[in-house]
Amino acid sequence: FGTNVAVRRLNLAVHPGEIVGLVGPNGAGKTTTLRIIAGIIRPTRGRVIVNGHDITRHGIEAKRVIGYVPERPSCYENLKVREYLTFVAKIYGVPTHEAVLRIAEYADMLQLTPFLDAYVGTLSKGNLQRTLLAGVFVRPPPYVIVFDEPIYGLDPRGAWSLKKHLKKLRDQGSAILISTHILEVAEGLCDRFIIMHEGDVVGQGTLEELRAQCPDARNLEEMFLDLTGGIPAE
């Protein structure tokens, strides 16, 4: 962005059947990374391959398998929630009878059922986020999931349901990349971690691999602090 480099020399792969957590402080480059992967902004260097397709050259083919939810959700304000979800299902070729069942299933899972006939523009941030999540799930898996702070804005029940479903999708072969600053969530959900700081990757691997880099750290929080500037002195 201008003379500022948001992300440097990033090399990452997310494989089917795993959840990878992208963690880092504000300004680390997490959101920029996810927006590049989702095809929203173009990288100035390098390339992104999604399901075998270069997202810059073959954007439609790549984006067809991506489910993206941004940190700051926005949507078609003049549609009702049910209309939006039906619209998304049609885009992805979900048969009408199947779409009705899937909308009901994920509205129930995400506590959206009372809001199905509400206009999107009237929703709270949390319910708008749930609507976008349901819009991803309304088509059958597997997916390439790119979620920016998906837990933020959800109440404990909604967060629990989402984490459970993401693990189910992982086991069904989805490739899942999420960013979060809630390290307890990342530690309990993710199979691998990529830790970013000021645009650079400063650590990556499983908990065991990160522990080898930070032998004195007792948990992901202390590993994160160690890799992004050191644990504050008491």
C-alpha positions in Angstrom: 0.0 0.0 0.0 2.0 3.0 -1.3 5.5 2.6 0.1 4.3 0.4 3.0 4.8 -3.4 2.5 1.9 -5.2 4.1 3.2 -8.8 3.5 6.7 -9.9 2.7 7.9 -13.2 1.2 4.9 -15.2 2.4 5.0 -18.8 1.4 2.1 -20.9 2.8 0.1 -24.0 1.8 -3.2 -25.2 3.3 -4.0 -28.8 2.5 -7.3 -30.6 2.3 -8.2 -32.0 5.7 -6.5 -29.4 7.9 -7.2 -26.1 9.7 -4.4 -23.6 9.7 -4.5 -20.6 12.0 -3.1 -17.3 10.9 -2.2 -15.4 14.1 -0.6 -12.1 14.7 -1.1 -8.7 16.3 -3.1 -5.9 14.6 -1.2 -4.7 11.5 0.7 -8.0 11.0 -0.7 -8.5 7.5 -3.3 -11.2 8.3 -6.3 -9.5 6.6 -4.2 -8.5 3.6 -3.1 -12.0 3.2 -6.6 -13.4 3.3 -7.9 -10.8 0.9 -5.2 -11.7 -1.6 -6.0 -15.4 -1.2 -9.7 -14.7 -1.8 -8.9 -12.7 -4.9 -10.2 -9.4 -3.6 -6.8 -7.6 -4.0 -4.0 -8.5 -6.4 -0.5 -9.3 -5.1 2.3 -7.1 -6.3 4.5 -10.2 -6.5 4.0 -13.9 -6.4 0.9 -15.9 -7.1 -2.0 -17.7 -5.4 -3.0 -21.2 -6.5 -6.4 -22.4 -5.3 -7.5 -25.9 -6.2 -5.0 -25.9 -9.1 -6.1 -22.5 -10.4 -4.1 -19.2 -10.4 -6.5 -16.8 -8.8 -5.3 -13.8 -10.9 -5.5 -15.6 -14.2 -8.4 -17.9 -13.6 -10.4 -16.1 -10.9 -13.8 -17.6 -11.6 -12.5 -21.2 -11.4 -10.5 -20.5 -8.2 -13.2 -18.5 -6.5 -15.8 -21.2 -7.2 -14.5 -23.3 -4.3 -13.6 -20.5 -1.9 -15.8 -19.6 1.0 -14.7 -16.2 2.3 -16.0 -14.2 5.3 -14.3 -10.9 6.1 -13.7 -9.4 9.5 -16.1 -6.6 8.7 -19.1 -8.3 7.2 -21.2 -6.6 4.6 -24.0 -8.0 2.4 -27.1 -7.1 0.3 -29.0 -4.9 2.7 -32.3 -5.0 0.8 -32.6 -8.8 0.7 -34.1 -10.8 3.5 -31.8 -13.4 5.0 -33.7 -16.3 3.4 -33.6 -14.6 0.0 -29.8 -14.0 0.3 -29.2 -17.7 1.2 -31.4 -18.9 -1.6 -29.6 -16.6 -4.0 -26.2 -18.0 -2.9 -27.5 -21.6 -3.3 -28.7 -20.9 -6.8 -25.3 -19.3 -7.8 -23.6 -22.5 -6.8 -26.1 -24.8 -8.4 -27.7 -26.3 -5.3 -31.0 -27.9 -6.2 -34.0 -26.0 -4.8 -35.2 -28.8 -2.5 -31.7 -29.4 -1.1 -31.2 -25.6 -0.6 -34.3 -25.4 1.5 -33.0 -28.2 3.7 -29.5 -26.8 4.0 -30.8 -23.3 4.8 -32.9 -24.7 7.6 -30.0 -26.8 8.9 -27.5 -23.9 9.1 -30.0 -21.3 10.2 -30.7 -23.6 13.2 -27.0 -24.3 13.8 -26.1 -20.6 13.7 -29.2 -19.4 15.6 -30.5 -17.6 12.6 -34.0 -19.1 12.3 -35.8 -16.2 14.0 -34.1 -13.8 11.5 -34.7 -15.6 8.2 -37.4 -13.1 7.2 -35.5 -10.1 8.5 -33.8 -7.7 6.1 -30.0 -8.1 6.0 -29.7 -4.3 6.6 -31.4 -4.6 9.9 -29.1 -7.3 11.4 -26.7 -6.8 14.2 -23.0 -7.4 13.4 -23.2 -10.8 15.0 -26.2 -11.9 13.0 -24.8 -10.5 9.8 -21.7 -12.6 10.4 -23.8 -15.7 11.0 -25.7 -14.9 7.7 -22.4 -14.9 5.7 -21.2 -18.1 7.4 -24.5 -19.8 6.5 -24.0 -18.5 2.9 -20.7 -20.4 2.8 -22.2 -23.6 4.2 -25.3 -23.7 2.1 -23.4 -25.4 -0.7 -22.0 -28.9 -0.2 -18.4 -29.3 0.9 -15.5 -29.7 0.5 -14.5 -26.1 0.4 -11.4 -23.9 0.6 -12.4 -21.8 3.6 -10.9 -18.4 4.2 -12.3 -16.8 7.4 -11.1 -13.5 8.9 -11.8 -13.5 12.7 -14.8 -15.8 12.4 -15.4 -16.2 16.1 -15.4 -12.5 16.8 -19.0 -11.3 17.2 -20.4 -14.7 18.0 -21.8 -15.6 21.4 -20.4 -18.7 23.2 -23.0 -21.1 21.7 -22.5 -19.8 18.2 -18.7 -20.0 18.6 -18.9 -23.5 19.9 -21.2 -24.6 17.0 -18.9 -23.0 14.4 -15.8 -24.6 15.8 -17.5 -28.0 15.9 -18.6 -27.6 12.3 -15.2 -26.4 11.1 -13.7 -29.6 12.5 -16.4 -31.6 10.7 -15.6 -29.9 7.4 -11.9 -30.5 8.0 -12.6 -34.2 8.4 -14.6 -34.1 5.2 -11.6 -32.8 3.3 -12.0 -29.0 3.4 -8.9 -26.8 3.4 -9.4 -24.2 6.1 -7.4 -21.0 6.8 -8.6 -18.7 9.6 -7.2 -15.6 11.1 -7.7 -14.9 14.8 -6.2 -12.9 17.6 -8.0 -15.1 20.2 -5.1 -17.5 20.9 -7.1 -19.9 23.1 -9.5 -20.4 20.1 -6.6 -21.0 17.7 -4.9 -23.5 20.1 -8.0 -25.6 20.5 -9.1 -25.5 16.8 -6.1 -25.4 14.5 -3.8 -28.2 13.3 -1.0 -25.8 12.3 -0.2 -22.1 12.9 1.4 -19.3 10.9 2.5 -16.4 13.1 2.9 -13.1 11.5 4.5 -9.9 12.7 4.8 -6.6 10.7 4.2 -8.4 7.4 6.7 -11.2 8.0 6.2 -14.8 9.0 8.1 -15.2 12.3 7.0 -18.8 13.1 5.0 -21.6 11.7 4.2 -25.3 12.4 2.3 -27.5 14.7 2.3 -26.7 18.5 5.1 -29.2 18.9 7.2 -27.6 16.2 6.6 -24.1 17.6 7.5 -25.4 21.0 10.9 -26.5 19.7 11.5 -22.9 18.5 10.3 -21.5 21.9 11.4 -24.2 24.5 10.5 -22.0 27.5 7.0 -21.2 26.3 4.2 -23.1 28.0 1.4 -22.5 25.5 0.6 -20.8 22.2 0.2 -17.4 23.9 3.7 -17.5 25.2 5.1 -18.8 21.9 3.3 -15.9 20.2 4.7 -13.3 22.6 8.2 -14.8 22.3 8.1 -14.7 18.5 6.6 -11.2 18.2 8.8 -9.2 20.5 9.3 -11.2 23.7 7.3 -11.9 26.8 6.8 -8.7 28.8 8.9 -8.5 32.0 6.9 -8.8 35.2 
